[in-house]
Amino acid sequence: MHNVVISGTGLYTPANSISNDELVESFNAYVQQFNADNAAAIASGEVEALTESSSAFIERASGIKSRFVVDKDGILDPKRMTPRIAERSNEQWGILCEMAIAAAEQALARAGKTAADIDGVIVACSNLQRAYPAVAIEVQAALGIQGFGYDMNVACSSATFGIQAASNSVQLGQARAVLMVNPEVCTGHLNFRDRDSHFIFGDACTAVIIERADLATSKHQFDIVGTKLLTQFSNNIRNNFGFLNRAAEEGIGARDKLFVQEGRKVFKEVCPMVAELIAVHLQEHQLNVSDVKRFWLHQANLNMNLLIARKLLGRDAEPHEAPVILDSYANTSSAGSVIALHKHQDDLPSGALGVLSSFGAGYSIGSVILRKH
Ligand SMILES: CC(C)(COP(=O)(O)OP(=O)(O)OC[C@H]1O[C@@H](n2cnc3c(N)ncnc32)[C@H](O)[C@@H]1OP(=O)(O)O)[C@@H](O)C(=O)NCCC(=O)NCCS
């Protein structure tokens, strides 16, 4: 069995950003138009009037101030409220592949590796663009990587599950190094007409190189001390979009064919599960919570992260102990905790312990204990 390290991380951030005020302005224009168009039905009680959104609520309830998106105009157009991503020919790289290439090139550079050093590609994300061929195989071709590639989806936990899968392959000698990427176009599955959730998501892509320790030469290495995953079935975060929709015409276009959630329930049920999984995982490695210098937590909601850190530490976390990126990125699904890792690692001294943790639909929870090399 080989020892395994993370030897490089990369991040692609789309050029456009939408502030809460911009998003709320578009949403409220939609609400006003809807209420005007349905004035008679609303007055007779047949149709319920829609209520406006508010920036102050969004920031207080979630900690989100803005989000990066692959297309701003389509989302903010009150008549459309969906990103506009033009169809591409099969001869062009798809948008997920393109995002993955940008993040992967950065991760390879930080790891000091080239495509020739990589034996496998895993694309792990919430919303794959198509059924097949696997986006990972497209990424492989685009970067000129030999070996194998496959896609996997464990919603917001896709990256930690992907790191475990990659780490297992490297440990067993099936690959010298694996590129694991998380291209997330979350705005594609977000219902921008839903007041409860229209502010939640943004787009981004992260990349991680998982490599045999004895081959790694990077200055940015973390030993993978251990990984621990947990899933427990829940309908509280769900998206019923899929290829069987066409076999049930009555459901086409219904609300549940985009992201839907019971946010309150998710908050209440998931926070204790995450704190417990991390605590047990550390115990299994004879480590104390107080030994951990940094928690790179999934970035869905600031209040969730504050609560999880408080449950673990028995006190409020210092900002540097659980860095926040969701204020400017919103929830980028599987990419979120890796963005936190990517942006907040270089100041850690050699030997420092950190925990990368994801949580989301499934429910699915992941914990990866890392030690700075
Ligand atoms: C979604 C979430 C931000 C909502 O925050 P919350 O404090 O639970 O808010 P609620 O949905 O209970 O709504 C509280 C009030 O704000 C109102 N509200 C909801 N959306 C609003 C909006 N956009 N603007 C203004 N007010 C809004 C509600 O109508 C409700 O009003 P009421 O008290 O008069 O009934 C929060 O529950 C959350 O983040 N949960 C976890 C979700 C998560 O992590 N999901 C993972 C996705 S992968």
The ligand as an ORCA input file, in Angstrom:
! r2SCAN-3c Opt
* xyz 0 1
  C     -32.400     28.111      3.026
  C     -32.064     28.911      4.289
  C     -31.007     29.948      3.950
  C     -33.332     29.631      4.759
  O     -33.094     30.290      5.962
  P     -34.140     30.193      7.170
  O     -33.666     31.110      8.194
  O     -34.290     28.754      7.494
  O     -35.424     30.826      6.502
  P     -36.881     30.202      6.282
  O     -36.900     29.453      4.985
  O     -37.335     29.444      7.488
  O     -37.710     31.527      6.141
  C     -37.802     32.461      7.214
  C     -38.644     33.635      6.767
  O     -37.985     34.351      5.711
  C     -38.878     34.453      4.578
  N     -38.096     34.348      3.334
  C     -37.766     33.241      2.653
  N     -37.081     33.584      1.548
  C     -36.981     34.926      1.545
  C     -36.387     35.850      0.664
  N     -35.742     35.459     -0.430
  N     -36.464     37.169      0.965
  C     -37.121     37.577      2.075
  N     -37.697     36.742      2.952
  C     -37.628     35.425      2.691
  C     -39.815     33.279      4.739
  O     -41.027     33.555      4.063
  C     -39.997     33.205      6.233
  O     -40.919     34.193      6.649
  P     -41.934     33.926      7.879
  O     -41.050     33.743      9.060
  O     -42.736     35.170      7.877
  O     -42.680     32.689      7.494
  C     -31.532     27.980      5.384
  O     -32.565     27.195      5.921
  C     -30.441     27.075      4.909
  O     -29.439     27.485      4.367
  N     -30.553     25.773      5.196
  C     -29.586     24.814      4.821
  C     -29.668     24.607      3.370
  C     -28.518     23.846      2.806
  O     -27.424     23.847      3.262
  N     -28.789     23.146      1.760
  C     -27.794     22.424      1.126
  C     -27.980     22.612     -0.302
  S     -26.872     21.546     -1.074
*
